[in-house]
Amino acid sequence: MYSKGQPYVIDVAAGETKYICQCGKTSTPPYCDGSHQGSDYEPLEYTASSDEQLYICGCGKTSGKPFCDGSHNN
């Protein structure tokens, strides 16, 4: 998940829920596929309050996982 080197951009509609991987082991990035089972990680359950785009870290350097903070540019 973190080998992409740039963010995953997700369109989310108002009221829609997405489950975002936080363990980095998913085979369907940036979405959770259950690969965290048996670890201390859980997916982020994100429900949009309005139509929006999410930028999910694809480099692993962000200080605000799972969201991109631009660290891939450094």
ABEGO torsion letter per residue (X at the ends): XAAAGBBBBBBBBBGBBBBBBAAGABABOABBAGAABGBABBBBBBBBABBBBBBBBAAGABAAOABBAGAAAX
